[in-house]
Amino acid sequence: MNNHLPSIISEVETSHHEPVVDLIWMSSKGGNEFVSCSTDGKVYWWDSRNLSAPTDSLIVSEGPLNASDPSSIIGSYCPINSINL
């Protein structure tokens, strides 16, 4: 039996809370940066050398973000032909 365990994981508090629908590696010097998009309405920028927390984040909403009204948050995705990083 071959047990494969993750070598690095992110903290629950700083991770997506719904499925990740897209993950795109960014063209960077070290080749260790990527973006994850989720149906929870969040886009996270990560450095694969340190997954304890994203390096940046964005919440996708249908207008001004209202913390008391989570219905304004919409899911996100990263179509490769239209993302400009």
N, C-alpha and C positions, 0 to 999 in steps of 0.2 A: 504494500500500500504506500502510495506516494502522497505525503501531506505537504501541500503548498500553503504557506501562511504569508500574509502581506509583510513586506519588509519595512514599510513606512505607512502610517495611517494618519489622517487628520483628526482633530478633536471634534467631538459631536457638536459642541457649542458654536464652532466656526465653520461647519460643513453645511452642505445643502440638506434640506429637510424633505425633499421630494426627489424623484429620479433625475439624474443628469441625462440630458438629451443630446448634448453636444460637448465635445472636448476638442480644442484646437491648439496645437503646438504653435507658439509664436516664433517668428524668425528673430533670434537674438544671438548675441555673441556666444554665450555658453550653451545655447540650445536647451535650457532647462526651465523655460517659462511657458506656461500654458493657460488657457482660459476655459472655464467650465460654465455651461449654461444649464439651467434646470427649470422644470415646470413650477418650482416655488417662486419664480419671478426674480431670481437672483443670478447675477453673473459675477463670477469670482476669478480674479487673476491670481495665479499661484507660481511659486518657485519650487521646483521639485526637490531642491536640496533642503527645504524646510517646509514641511506640510502642516506645521502646528497651527497656522492661520494663513488665510489668503493675504497677498500683498496689497490688494485693492478689491473693491466690490462696487456693484451697481444694482439698484433695484429698478426693475422695469414696471412702469405703471401707465395707466391710461390718462394721465394728467398729473396735477399736483399730488404728491404722495401725502396721504392722510393716515397717520399711524393708528387712529381709532377706527378706520374703515379699511380693513385688509382686502375688501373686494376690488379696490382700485389697482391692486398688484396683479399683473398678468404673467403668465409663463413666458419663458424666453427660449430662443434658439439662435444659433449662429450659422446662418447660411454662408458657406465658404466663399461664394462668389460676391457677397455683398458686405462682408465685414472688413473694416479698415482699421487695423491695429498699428 
